[in-house]
Amino acid sequence: MQKRQQGLTLIELMIVIAIIGILGALALPAYQDYSIRARVSEMLLAAGGCKTAANEAITSASQADVSATLPLVCEKQTTKYVSSIGADANGVITVVGNHETLRGSTSASANSISLTPIQTGSTAVNGSTDGGKPIASWLCGPAATNGLPAKYLPASCKAS
């Protein structure tokens, strides 16, 4: 008579649990980074209205000096992922993320992205002299103060 095996031995069960633990330890940080990058993409989408308003203010200005107008173009809006959006006198838009929903960044203050309007080549807009000229593109990246770590930026931001 032949004896049949009745399930897994203790060693086999421990090996399976160890493999699952190792895979979980590798997958969890990758998933956390992925979820933060998705939230940062939402931050950039929230800045879309401000980009349109700044583009309109700069392009359709009847005078060269738009530095007083640009800080007023962005509404004081907040979303689940955005604490504030604002523009400076040169049209540079700063999006500040809500740290509570961006958990995982290096610190509570590293949560800002800047969008800089570019007119030609790599020349940024000067709000006091460039009114009436079209914006060719936007340069995206970590803000000068409290900048979000580059590893969380979407690919479209890293390339610019």
MARGU-636295 format. One record per atom (N, C-alpha, C): residue number from 0; residue in three letters; chain; atom name; x, y, z. Coordinates in nm, 4 decimals, padded with zeros to 6 digits, always signed. Last residue first. Layout:
k:r:c:a:px:py:pz
NUM:ALA:A:CA:X:Y:Z
...
//
This chain:
k:r:c:a:px:py:pz
159:SER:A:N:+01.0917:+06.8203:-01.8568
159:SER:A:CA:+01.1073:+06.9634:-01.8868
159:SER:A:C:+01.2104:+07.0289:-01.7980
158:ALA:A:N:+01.0799:+06.5635:-01.7685
158:ALA:A:CA:+01.1427:+06.5863:-01.8981
158:ALA:A:C:+01.1675:+06.7331:-01.9251
157:LYS:A:N:+00.9360:+06.5759:-01.5339
157:LYS:A:CA:+01.0771:+06.5400:-01.5264
157:LYS:A:C:+01.1503:+06.5726:-01.6561
156:CYS:A:N:+00.6782:+06.6300:-01.6219
156:CYS:A:CA:+00.7499:+06.7301:-01.5439
156:CYS:A:C:+00.8992:+06.7003:-01.5396
155:SER:A:N:+00.6045:+06.3999:-01.7513
155:SER:A:CA:+00.5985:+06.5250:-01.8257
155:SER:A:C:+00.6698:+06.6375:-01.7528
154:ALA:A:N:+00.6193:+06.2104:-01.5457
154:ALA:A:CA:+00.7197:+06.2084:-01.6519
154:ALA:A:C:+00.7195:+06.3385:-01.7309
153:PRO:A:N:+00.5515:+06.3696:-01.2265
153:PRO:A:CA:+00.5133:+06.2915:-01.3433
153:PRO:A:C:+00.6212:+06.3004:-01.4513
152:LEU:A:N:+00.7535:+06.3480:-00.9284
152:LEU:A:CA:+00.7002:+06.4252:-01.0402
152:LEU:A:C:+00.6592:+06.3338:-01.1550
151:TYR:A:N:+00.8802:+06.2048:-00.7337
151:TYR:A:CA:+00.7345:+06.2042:-00.7323
151:TYR:A:C:+00.6725:+06.2794:-00.8495
150:LYS:A:N:+01.1502:+06.2520:-00.7628
150:LYS:A:CA:+01.1024:+06.1152:-00.7883
150:LYS:A:C:+00.9504:+06.1044:-00.7903
149:ALA:A:N:+01.1947:+06.5157:-00.6848
149:ALA:A:CA:+01.1799:+06.4863:-00.8280
149:ALA:A:C:+01.1257:+06.3462:-00.8536
148:PRO:A:N:+01.0106:+06.6373:-00.4034
148:PRO:A:CA:+01.1209:+06.5573:-00.4573
148:PRO:A:C:+01.0928:+06.5130:-00.6009
147:LEU:A:N:+00.8837:+06.9696:-00.4185
147:LEU:A:CA:+00.8525:+06.8277:-00.4107
147:LEU:A:C:+00.9705:+06.7478:-00.4654
146:GLY:A:N:+01.0237:+07.2500:-00.2479
146:GLY:A:CA:+01.0022:+07.1723:-00.3698
146:GLY:A:C:+00.9761:+07.0254:-00.3427
145:ASN:A:N:+01.0443:+07.4716:-00.0758
145:ASN:A:CA:+00.9615:+07.3554:-00.0390
145:ASN:A:C:+00.9290:+07.2673:-00.1599
144:THR:A:N:+01.1155:+07.6955:-00.3343
144:THR:A:CA:+01.1069:+07.6735:-00.1900
144:THR:A:C:+01.0086:+07.5600:-00.1636
143:ALA:A:N:+01.1002:+07.6436:-00.6073
143:ALA:A:CA:+01.2270:+07.6895:-00.5503
143:ALA:A:C:+01.2288:+07.6729:-00.3984
142:ALA:A:N:+00.9248:+07.3371:-00.6927
142:ALA:A:CA:+00.9293:+07.4804:-00.6632
142:ALA:A:C:+01.0626:+07.5157:-00.5981
141:PRO:A:N:+01.0110:+07.1011:-00.9452
141:PRO:A:CA:+00.9942:+07.1330:-00.8033
141:PRO:A:C:+01.0035:+07.2844:-00.7825
140:GLY:A:N:+00.8481:+07.1724:-01.2660
140:GLY:A:CA:+00.9488:+07.1133:-01.1791
140:GLY:A:C:+00.9221:+07.1459:-01.0333
139:CYS:A:N:+00.7974:+07.2747:-01.6018
139:CYS:A:CA:+00.7435:+07.2184:-01.4793
139:CYS:A:C:+00.8565:+07.1586:-01.3962
138:LEU:A:N:+00.7391:+07.5261:-01.8247
138:LEU:A:CA:+00.8460:+07.4478:-01.7629
138:LEU:A:C:+00.7969:+07.4044:-01.6253
137:TRP:A:N:+00.5292:+07.5500:-02.1026
137:TRP:A:CA:+00.5400:+07.5652:-01.9576
137:TRP:A:C:+00.6508:+07.4735:-01.9080
136:SER:A:N:+00.5412:+07.7405:-02.4118
136:SER:A:CA:+00.5321:+07.6184:-02.3323
136:SER:A:C:+00.5402:+07.6528:-02.1839
135:ALA:A:N:+00.4921:+07.9895:-02.5338
135:ALA:A:CA:+00.5196:+07.8722:-02.6168
135:ALA:A:C:+00.5013:+07.7421:-02.5389
134:ILE:A:N:+00.2772:+08.2577:-02.5091
134:ILE:A:CA:+00.3513:+08.1589:-02.4305
134:ILE:A:C:+00.3679:+08.0348:-02.5176
133:PRO:A:N:+00.3040:+08.5676:-02.6989
133:PRO:A:CA:+00.2467:+08.4349:-02.6703
133:PRO:A:C:+00.3392:+08.3467:-02.5857
132:LYS:A:N:+00.2876:+08.9002:-02.5642
132:LYS:A:CA:+00.3641:+08.7985:-02.6373
132:LYS:A:C:+00.3098:+08.6597:-02.6022
131:GLY:A:N:+00.1507:+09.0696:-02.3967
131:GLY:A:CA:+00.1145:+09.0686:-02.5375
131:GLY:A:C:+00.1897:+08.9671:-02.6210
130:GLY:A:N:+00.4183:+09.1433:-02.1736
130:GLY:A:CA:+00.2751:+09.1373:-02.1992
130:GLY:A:C:+00.2466:+09.1453:-02.3484
129:ASP:A:N:+00.6887:+09.1599:-02.0937
129:ASP:A:CA:+00.6496:+09.0623:-02.1949
129:ASP:A:C:+00.4997:+09.0488:-02.2184
128:THR:A:N:+00.7744:+09.3234:-01.8828
128:THR:A:CA:+00.8085:+09.3620:-02.0207
128:THR:A:C:+00.7483:+09.2736:-02.1285
127:SER:A:N:+00.7012:+09.2327:-01.6331
127:SER:A:CA:+00.7049:+09.3773:-01.6516
127:SER:A:C:+00.7352:+09.4185:-01.7957
126:GLY:A:N:+00.7149:+08.9522:-01.6374
126:GLY:A:CA:+00.5855:+09.0179:-01.6262
126:GLY:A:C:+00.5870:+09.1664:-01.6514
125:ASN:A:N:+00.8840:+08.7630:-01.8456
125:ASN:A:CA:+00.9124:+08.8712:-01.7526
125:ASN:A:C:+00.7858:+08.9553:-01.7478
124:VAL:A:N:+00.8951:+08.4127:-01.9004
124:VAL:A:CA:+00.8208:+08.5378:-01.9109
124:VAL:A:C:+00.8706:+08.6362:-01.8059
123:ALA:A:N:+01.2098:+08.2593:-01.9895
123:ALA:A:CA:+01.0868:+08.2692:-01.9105
123:ALA:A:C:+01.0231:+08.4061:-01.9293
122:THR:A:N:+01.3553:+08.1024:-02.2540
122:THR:A:CA:+01.3389:+08.2329:-02.1913
122:THR:A:C:+01.2042:+08.2403:-02.1201
121:SER:A:N:+01.4251:+07.8923:-02.4077
121:SER:A:CA:+01.4184:+07.8673:-02.2638
121:SER:A:C:+01.4029:+07.9977:-02.1862
120:GLY:A:N:+01.2356:+07.9546:-02.6794
120:GLY:A:CA:+01.3484:+07.8728:-02.6351
120:GLY:A:C:+01.3353:+07.8369:-02.4893
119:THR:A:N:+01.0077:+08.1950:-02.5609
119:THR:A:CA:+01.0891:+08.1475:-02.6733
119:THR:A:C:+01.2074:+08.0690:-02.6192
118:GLN:A:N:+00.8427:+08.1743:-02.3213
118:GLN:A:CA:+00.7982:+08.2370:-02.4458
118:GLN:A:C:+00.8784:+08.1891:-02.5666
117:ILE:A:N:+00.7119:+07.9842:-02.0589
117:ILE:A:CA:+00.8272:+08.0053:-02.1468
117:ILE:A:C:+00.7768:+08.0665:-02.2765
116:PRO:A:N:+00.6036:+07.9912:-01.7238
116:PRO:A:CA:+00.5705:+08.0143:-01.8648
116:PRO:A:C:+00.6959:+08.0497:-01.9446
115:THR:A:N:+00.6502:+07.7341:-01.4913
115:THR:A:CA:+00.7042:+07.8599:-01.5412
115:THR:A:C:+00.6677:+07.8779:-01.6877
114:LEU:A:N:+00.5250:+07.5949:-01.2133
114:LEU:A:CA:+00.5038:+07.5931:-01.3572
114:LEU:A:C:+00.5448:+07.7304:-01.4098
113:SER:A:N:+00.6329:+07.4067:-00.9301
113:SER:A:CA:+00.6194:+07.5341:-01.0002
113:SER:A:C:+00.6050:+07.5101:-01.1499
112:ILE:A:N:+00.5124:+07.2452:-00.6386
112:ILE:A:CA:+00.5528:+07.2334:-00.7784
112:ILE:A:C:+00.5399:+07.3714:-00.8413
111:SER:A:N:+00.5698:+07.1309:-00.3039
111:SER:A:CA:+00.5353:+07.2359:-00.3995
111:SER:A:C:+00.5930:+07.2097:-00.5375
110:ASN:A:N:+00.6423:+06.9904:-00.0711
110:ASN:A:CA:+00.5168:+06.9576:-00.1365
110:ASN:A:C:+00.4742:+07.0590:-00.2423
109:ALA:A:N:+00.8010:+06.9593:+00.1896
109:ALA:A:CA:+00.8434:+06.9312:+00.0519
109:ALA:A:C:+00.7223:+06.8898:-00.0301
108:SER:A:N:+00.7120:+06.9794:+00.4507
108:SER:A:CA:+00.7196:+07.1026:+00.3724
108:SER:A:C:+00.7604:+07.0785:+00.2270
107:ALA:A:N:+00.7220:+06.7301:+00.5645
107:ALA:A:CA:+00.5914:+06.7953:+00.5562
107:ALA:A:C:+00.5948:+06.9186:+00.4669
106:SER:A:N:+00.9440:+06.5307:+00.3601
106:SER:A:CA:+00.9084:+06.6062:+00.4794
106:SER:A:C:+00.7735:+06.6736:+00.4586
105:THR:A:N:+00.9455:+06.3456:+00.1480
105:THR:A:CA:+01.0558:+06.3471:+00.2426
105:THR:A:C:+01.0260:+06.4264:+00.3696
104:SER:A:N:+00.6235:+06.1854:+00.1162
104:SER:A:CA:+00.7296:+06.2732:+00.0690
104:SER:A:C:+00.8320:+06.2889:+00.1805
103:GLY:A:N:+00.4347:+06.0373:+00.2495
103:GLY:A:CA:+00.5449:+05.9639:+00.1900
103:GLY:A:C:+00.6527:+06.0540:+00.1362
102:ARG:A:N:+00.1216:+06.1843:+00.1733
102:ARG:A:CA:+00.2067:+06.1093:+00.2667
102:ARG:A:C:+00.3160:+06.0347:+00.1922
101:LEU:A:N:-00.0485:+06.3672:+00.0597
101:LEU:A:CA:+00.0745:+06.3314:-00.0122
101:LEU:A:C:+00.1695:+06.2530:+00.0770
100:THR:A:N:-00.2511:+06.4356:+00.2271
100:THR:A:CA:-00.2833:+06.3391:+00.1217
100:THR:A:C:-00.1613:+06.2982:+00.0404
99:GLU:A:N:-00.1214:+06.6113:+00.3994
99:GLU:A:CA:-00.1960:+06.4987:+00.4562
99:GLU:A:C:-00.2275:+06.3930:+00.3507
98:HIS:A:N:-00.0222:+06.8144:+00.2364
98:HIS:A:CA:+00.0694:+06.7123:+00.2891
98:HIS:A:C:-00.0036:+06.5911:+00.3459
97:ASN:A:N:-00.1386:+06.9267:-00.0542
97:ASN:A:CA:-00.1861:+06.9016:+00.0805
97:ASN:A:C:-00.1034:+06.7861:+00.1375
96:GLY:A:N:+00.0891:+07.1238:-00.2516
96:GLY:A:CA:+00.0114:+07.0040:-00.2232
96:GLY:A:C:-00.0288:+06.9949:-00.0778
95:VAL:A:N:+00.0811:+07.4145:-00.4260
95:VAL:A:CA:+00.1225:+07.3573:-00.2980
95:VAL:A:C:+00.0298:+07.2410:-00.2666
94:VAL:A:N:+00.2020:+07.5446:-00.7136
94:VAL:A:CA:+00.0954:+07.4583:-00.6624
94:VAL:A:C:+00.1491:+07.3923:-00.5364
93:THR:A:N:+00.2682:+07.8437:-00.8660
93:THR:A:CA:+00.3142:+07.7522:-00.7621
93:THR:A:C:+00.1933:+07.6773:-00.7074
92:ILE:A:N:+00.3516:+07.9830:-01.1721
92:ILE:A:CA:+00.2439:+07.9269:-01.0912
92:ILE:A:C:+00.3048:+07.8294:-00.9913
91:VAL:A:N:+00.4741:+08.2756:-01.2915
91:VAL:A:CA:+00.5156:+08.1458:-01.2392
91:VAL:A:C:+00.4089:+08.0978:-01.1415
90:GLY:A:N:+00.4213:+08.5323:-01.3762
90:GLY:A:CA:+00.3349:+08.4251:-01.4247
90:GLY:A:C:+00.3735:+08.2870:-01.3776
89:ASN:A:N:+00.5618:+08.7294:-01.2553
89:ASN:A:CA:+00.6143:+08.6810:-01.3833
89:ASN:A:C:+00.5322:+08.5651:-01.4389
88:ALA:A:N:+00.4378:+08.7711:-01.0125
88:ALA:A:CA:+00.4354:+08.8804:-01.1098
88:ALA:A:C:+00.4902:+08.8400:-01.2465
87:ASP:A:N:+00.2911:+08.4423:-00.9482
87:ASP:A:CA:+00.3662:+08.5619:-00.9108
87:ASP:A:C:+00.3623:+08.6634:-01.0248
86:ALA:A:N:+00.0003:+08.2590:-00.8488
86:ALA:A:CA:+00.0943:+08.3023:-00.9521
86:ALA:A:C:+00.1674:+08.4258:-00.9025
85:GLY:A:N:-00.1147:+07.9635:-00.6730
85:GLY:A:CA:-00.0955:+08.1072:-00.6883
85:GLY:A:C:+00.0042:+08.1370:-00.7984
84:ILE:A:N:-00.3013:+07.7413:-00.4850
84:ILE:A:CA:-00.2436:+07.7666:-00.6168
84:ILE:A:C:-00.2308:+07.9171:-00.6289
83:SER:A:N:-00.3028:+07.5163:-00.2018
83:SER:A:CA:-00.3171:+07.6476:-00.2639
83:SER:A:C:-00.2526:+07.6491:-00.4015
82:SER:A:N:-00.3385:+07.2442:-00.1491
82:SER:A:CA:-00.3634:+07.3417:-00.0426
82:SER:A:C:-00.3830:+07.4807:-00.1000
81:VAL:A:N:-00.4647:+06.9678:-00.3168
81:VAL:A:CA:-00.4007:+07.0984:-00.3319
81:VAL:A:C:-00.4401:+07.1901:-00.2172
80:TYR:A:N:-00.6164:+06.7377:-00.2910
80:TYR:A:CA:-00.4709:+06.7230:-00.2986
80:TYR:A:C:-00.3964:+06.8553:-00.3038
79:LYS:A:N:-00.8775:+06.8272:-00.2770
79:LYS:A:CA:-00.8348:+06.7232:-00.1837
79:LYS:A:C:-00.6821:+06.7133:-00.1781
78:THR:A:N:-00.8273:+07.1777:-00.3314
78:THR:A:CA:-00.8893:+07.0498:-00.3615
78:THR:A:C:-00.8420:+06.9504:-00.2571
77:THR:A:N:-00.8794:+07.5276:-00.3542
77:THR:A:CA:-00.8198:+07.4131:-00.2880
77:THR:A:C:-00.8960:+07.2890:-00.3323
76:GLN:A:N:-00.8124:+07.8482:-00.4937
76:GLN:A:CA:-00.8859:+07.7223:-00.4918
76:GLN:A:C:-00.8074:+07.6151:-00.4167
75:LYS:A:N:-00.8200:+08.1458:-00.5545
75:LYS:A:CA:-00.7750:+08.0784:-00.4325
75:LYS:A:C:-00.8532:+07.9484:-00.4184
74:GLU:A:N:-00.7431:+08.1780:-00.9003
74:GLU:A:CA:-00.8378:+08.1802:-00.7898
74:GLU:A:C:-00.7778:+08.1076:-00.6703
73:CYS:A:N:-00.5087:+08.3651:-01.0686
73:CYS:A:CA:-00.5404:+08.2339:-01.0108
73:CYS:A:C:-00.6355:+08.2504:-00.8934
72:VAL:A:N:-00.4654:+08.6316:-01.1334
72:VAL:A:CA:-00.5354:+08.5439:-01.2279
72:VAL:A:C:-00.5760:+08.4097:-01.1685
71:LEU:A:N:-00.3175:+08.8022:-00.9750
71:LEU:A:CA:-00.4618:+08.7986:-00.9516
71:LEU:A:C:-00.5347:+08.6949:-01.0359
70:PRO:A:N:-00.0540:+08.8102:-01.0551
70:PRO:A:CA:-00.0846:+08.7480:-00.9258
70:PRO:A:C:-00.2344:+08.7333:-00.8984
69:LEU:A:N:-00.0895:+08.9490:-01.3142
69:LEU:A:CA:-00.0632:+08.8054:-01.3037
69:LEU:A:C:-00.0900:+08.7446:-01.1659
68:THR:A:N:-00.1153:+09.2290:-01.2882
68:THR:A:CA:-00.2317:+09.1467:-01.3219
68:THR:A:C:-00.2097:+08.9994:-01.2902
67:ALA:A:N:+00.1318:+09.3383:-01.2456
67:ALA:A:CA:+00.0285:+09.3616:-01.1438
67:ALA:A:C:-00.0918:+09.2706:-01.1653
66:SER:A:N:+00.2745:+09.2651:-01.4740
66:SER:A:CA:+00.3186:+09.2147:-01.3432
66:SER:A:C:+00.2152:+09.2367:-01.2328
65:VAL:A:N:+00.2495:+09.3404:-01.7286
65:VAL:A:CA:+00.1362:+09.2641:-01.6743
65:VAL:A:C:+00.1673:+09.2123:-01.5336
64:ASP:A:N:+00.3570:+09.5698:-01.9484
64:ASP:A:CA:+00.3676:+09.5385:-01.8053
64:ASP:A:C:+00.2405:+09.4705:-01.7554
63:ALA:A:N:+00.2789:+09.6194:-02.2120
63:ALA:A:CA:+00.3880:+09.5250:-02.1867
63:ALA:A:C:+00.3945:+09.4821:-02.0399
62:GLN:A:N:-00.0752:+09.6161:-02.2844
62:GLN:A:CA:+00.0492:+09.6833:-02.2476
62:GLN:A:C:+00.1538:+09.5790:-02.2112
61:SER:A:N:-00.2805:+09.4526:-02.3359
61:SER:A:CA:-00.2636:+09.5656:-02.4267
61:SER:A:C:-00.1374:+09.6452:-02.3954
60:ALA:A:N:-00.2695:+09.0969:-02.3276
60:ALA:A:CA:-00.2449:+09.2250:-02.2607
60:ALA:A:C:-00.2239:+09.3352:-02.3637
59:SER:A:N:-00.3061:+08.8408:-02.4184
59:SER:A:CA:-00.4015:+08.9424:-02.4621
59:SER:A:C:-00.3808:+09.0785:-02.3970
58:THR:A:N:-00.0950:+08.6918:-02.2998
58:THR:A:CA:-00.1078:+08.7016:-02.4452
58:THR:A:C:-00.1970:+08.8173:-02.4882
57:ILE:A:N:-00.1350:+08.7155:-02.0199
57:ILE:A:CA:-00.0088:+08.7561:-02.0820
57:ILE:A:C:-00.0277:+08.7829:-02.2310
56:ALA:A:N:-00.3974:+08.6236:-01.9794
56:ALA:A:CA:-00.3574:+08.7548:-01.9290
56:ALA:A:C:-00.2307:+08.8046:-01.9975
55:GLU:A:N:-00.3872:+08.3646:-02.0956
55:GLU:A:CA:-00.4794:+08.4667:-02.1481
55:GLU:A:C:-00.4348:+08.6063:-02.1063
54:ASN:A:N:-00.2018:+08.2434:-01.9257
54:ASN:A:CA:-00.1752:+08.2521:-02.0689
54:ASN:A:C:-00.2604:+08.3615:-02.1320
53:ALA:A:N:-00.3438:+08.2592:-01.6845
53:ALA:A:CA:-00.2160:+08.3298:-01.6986
53:ALA:A:C:-00.1804:+08.3483:-01.8456
52:ALA:A:N:-00.5644:+08.0926:-01.7468
52:ALA:A:CA:-00.5854:+08.2328:-01.7100
52:ALA:A:C:-00.4569:+08.3146:-01.7253
51:THR:A:N:-00.4330:+07.8463:-01.7930
51:THR:A:CA:-00.5132:+07.9088:-01.8983
51:THR:A:C:-00.5327:+08.0574:-01.8707
50:LYS:A:N:-00.3192:+07.8012:-01.5416
50:LYS:A:CA:-00.2335:+07.8132:-01.6600
50:LYS:A:C:-00.3076:+07.8842:-01.7732
49:CYS:A:N:-00.5499:+07.7769:-01.3880
49:CYS:A:CA:-00.4598:+07.8885:-01.3613
49:CYS:A:C:-00.3658:+07.9103:-01.4810
48:GLY:A:N:-00.6518:+07.5400:-01.4890
48:GLY:A:CA:-00.7288:+07.6632:-01.5004
48:GLY:A:C:-00.6430:+07.7863:-01.4804
47:GLY:A:N:-00.4438:+07.3564:-01.4148
47:GLY:A:CA:-00.4787:+07.3820:-01.5547
47:GLY:A:C:-00.5553:+07.5111:-01.5747
46:ALA:A:N:-00.3991:+07.2797:-01.1588
46:ALA:A:CA:-00.3354:+07.4043:-01.2013
46:ALA:A:C:-00.3724:+07.4422:-01.3440
45:ALA:A:N:-00.5138:+07.0313:-01.1437
45:ALA:A:CA:-00.5808:+07.1406:-01.0733
45:ALA:A:C:-00.5239:+07.2763:-01.1146
44:LEU:A:N:-00.3197:+06.8806:-01.2728
44:LEU:A:CA:-00.4493:+06.9020:-01.3381
44:LEU:A:C:-00.5240:+07.0188:-01.2737
43:LEU:A:N:-00.1247:+06.8804:-01.0759
43:LEU:A:CA:-00.0986:+06.9490:-01.2024
43:LEU:A:C:-00.2278:+06.9743:-01.2788
42:MET:A:N:-00.2539:+06.7244:-00.8820
42:MET:A:CA:-00.2151:+06.8616:-00.8503
42:MET:A:C:-00.1923:+06.9407:-00.9784
41:GLU:A:N:-00.2706:+06.4813:-01.0155
41:GLU:A:CA:-00.3944:+06.5527:-00.9856
41:GLU:A:C:-00.3656:+06.6984:-00.9506
40:SER:A:N:-00.0005:+06.4180:-01.0048
40:SER:A:CA:-00.0626:+06.4414:-01.1357
40:SER:A:C:-00.1949:+06.5153:-01.1187
39:VAL:A:N:+00.0159:+06.3725:-00.7319
39:VAL:A:CA:+00.0870:+06.4879:-00.7877
39:VAL:A:C:+00.0334:+06.5195:-00.9268
38:ARG:A:N:-00.1263:+06.1343:-00.7159
38:ARG:A:CA:-00.1798:+06.2533:-00.6497
38:ARG:A:C:-00.1134:+06.3799:-00.7019
37:ALA:A:N:+00.0491:+05.9661:-00.8545
37:ALA:A:CA:-00.0867:+05.9868:-00.9058
37:ALA:A:C:-00.1493:+06.1121:-00.8437
36:ARG:A:N:+00.2691:+05.9715:-00.6829
36:ARG:A:CA:+00.2821:+06.0276:-00.8185
36:ARG:A:C:+00.1447:+06.0525:-00.8805
35:ILE:A:N:+00.1552:+05.8355:-00.4660
35:ILE:A:CA:+00.1927:+05.9765:-00.4495
35:ILE:A:C:+00.2075:+06.0422:-00.5863
34:SER:A:N:+00.1248:+05.5814:-00.5782
34:SER:A:CA:+00.0054:+05.6544:-00.5362
34:SER:A:C:+00.0361:+05.8024:-00.5145
33:TYR:A:N:+00.3945:+05.5118:-00.6256
33:TYR:A:CA:+00.2998:+05.5216:-00.7366
33:TYR:A:C:+00.1777:+05.6044:-00.6972
32:ASP:A:N:+00.4935:+05.4982:-00.3656
32:ASP:A:CA:+00.5472:+05.5972:-00.4582
32:ASP:A:C:+00.4514:+05.6190:-00.5753
31:GLN:A:N:+00.3372:+05.2787:-00.2764
31:GLN:A:CA:+00.3253:+05.4086:-00.2107
31:GLN:A:C:+00.3781:+05.5204:-00.3004
30:TYR:A:N:+00.4294:+05.0732:-00.4447
30:TYR:A:CA:+00.2894:+05.1163:-00.4533
30:TYR:A:C:+00.2706:+05.2532:-00.3888
29:ALA:A:N:+00.6913:+05.0524:-00.3534
29:ALA:A:CA:+00.6663:+05.0875:-00.4932
29:ALA:A:C:+00.5234:+05.1370:-00.5107
28:PRO:A:N:+00.6529:+04.9696:-00.0862
28:PRO:A:CA:+00.7118:+05.1014:-00.1159
28:PRO:A:C:+00.6878:+05.1449:-00.2608
27:LEU:A:N:+00.5187:+04.7093:-00.1446
27:LEU:A:CA:+00.4562:+04.8181:-00.0694
27:LEU:A:C:+00.5208:+04.9540:-00.0950
26:ALA:A:N:+00.6906:+04.5278:-00.2779
26:ALA:A:CA:+00.5780:+04.5890:-00.3490
26:ALA:A:C:+00.5210:+04.7100:-00.2761
25:LEU:A:N:+00.8794:+04.4333:-00.0954
25:LEU:A:CA:+00.9236:+04.5012:-00.2168
25:LEU:A:C:+00.8100:+04.5797:-00.2819
24:ALA:A:N:+00.7244:+04.3163:+00.1010
24:ALA:A:CA:+00.8204:+04.4193:+00.1407
24:ALA:A:C:+00.8717:+04.4973:+00.0200
23:GLY:A:N:+00.5872:+04.1245:-00.0521
23:GLY:A:CA:+00.5145:+04.2358:+00.0085
23:GLY:A:C:+00.6073:+04.3495:+00.0479
22:LEU:A:N:+00.7977:+03.9498:-00.1115
22:LEU:A:CA:+00.7275:+04.0187:-00.2197
22:LEU:A:C:+00.6494:+04.1393:-00.1672
21:ILE:A:N:+00.8564:+03.8653:+00.1513
21:ILE:A:CA:+00.9577:+03.9353:+00.0723
21:ILE:A:C:+00.8918:+04.0127:-00.0414
20:GLY:A:N:+00.6125:+03.7360:+00.2209
20:GLY:A:CA:+00.6639:+03.8494:+00.2984
20:GLY:A:C:+00.7652:+03.9312:+00.2211
19:ILE:A:N:+00.6042:+03.5284:+00.0353
19:ILE:A:CA:+00.4982:+03.6294:+00.0352
19:ILE:A:C:+00.5441:+03.7540:+00.1114
18:ILE:A:N:+00.8305:+03.3854:+00.1209
18:ILE:A:CA:+00.8255:+03.4407:-00.0147
18:ILE:A:C:+00.7202:+03.5503:-00.0231
17:ALA:A:N:+00.7472:+03.3094:+00.3795
17:ALA:A:CA:+00.8655:+03.3942:+00.3626
17:ALA:A:C:+00.8658:+03.4594:+00.2244
16:ILE:A:N:+00.5316:+03.1420:+00.3166
16:ILE:A:CA:+00.5072:+03.2645:+00.3931
16:ILE:A:C:+00.6249:+03.3607:+00.3790
15:VAL:A:N:+00.6711:+02.9338:+00.1865
15:VAL:A:CA:+00.5668:+03.0095:+00.1155
15:VAL:A:C:+00.5409:+03.1420:+00.1862
14:ILE:A:N:+00.8312:+02.8434:+00.3979
14:ILE:A:CA:+00.8935:+02.8969:+00.2768
14:ILE:A:C:+00.7933:+02.9820:+00.1985
13:MET:A:N:+00.6392:+02.7467:+00.5772
13:MET:A:CA:+00.7242:+02.8586:+00.6177
13:MET:A:C:+00.7917:+02.9223:+00.4963
12:LEU:A:N:+00.5376:+02.5314:+00.4264
12:LEU:A:CA:+00.4497:+02.6418:+00.4629
12:LEU:A:C:+00.5306:+02.7651:+00.5028
11:GLU:A:N:+00.7618:+02.3658:+00.4203
11:GLU:A:CA:+00.7062:+02.4180:+00.2955
11:GLU:A:C:+00.6164:+02.5389:+00.3223
10:ILE:A:N:+00.7856:+02.3099:+00.6971
10:ILE:A:CA:+00.8944:+02.3789:+00.6250
10:ILE:A:C:+00.8413:+02.4399:+00.4960
9:LEU:A:N:+00.5486:+02.1658:+00.7474
9:LEU:A:CA:+00.5737:+02.2927:+00.8147
9:LEU:A:C:+00.6808:+02.3735:+00.7423
8:THR:A:N:+00.4055:+02.0399:+00.4420
8:THR:A:CA:+00.4806:+02.0237:+00.5664
8:THR:A:C:+00.5042:+02.1621:+00.6261
7:LEU:A:N:+00.0754:+02.0322:+00.3106
7:LEU:A:CA:+00.2097:+02.0886:+00.3152
7:LEU:A:C:+00.2769:+02.0582:+00.4484
6:GLY:A:N:-00.1101:+01.7233:+00.2496
6:GLY:A:CA:-00.0945:+01.8686:+00.2594
6:GLY:A:C:+00.0518:+01.9094:+00.2646
5:GLN:A:N:-00.0534:+01.4316:+00.2865
5:GLN:A:CA:-00.1757:+01.4963:+00.3322
5:GLN:A:C:-00.1568:+01.6478:+00.3485
4:GLN:A:N:+00.0546:+01.1889:+00.0552
4:GLN:A:CA:+00.0878:+01.3071:+00.1346
4:GLN:A:C:-00.0413:+01.3821:+00.1652
3:ARG:A:N:-00.0124:+00.8398:+00.0898
3:ARG:A:CA:-00.0338:+00.9671:+00.0223
3:ARG:A:C:+00.0013:+01.0830:+00.1151
2:LYS:A:N:+00.1569:+00.5312:+00.0624
2:LYS:A:CA:+00.1146:+00.6366:+00.1531
2:LYS:A:C:+00.1030:+00.7689:+00.0763
1:GLN:A:N:+00.0470:+00.2241:-00.0801
1:GLN:A:CA:+00.1256:+00.3456:-00.0956
1:GLN:A:C:+00.0688:+00.4555:-00.0062
0:MET:A:N:+00.0818:-00.1158:+00.0000
0:MET:A:CA:+00.0000:+00.0000:+00.0000
0:MET:A:C:+00.0884:+00.1251:+00.0000
//
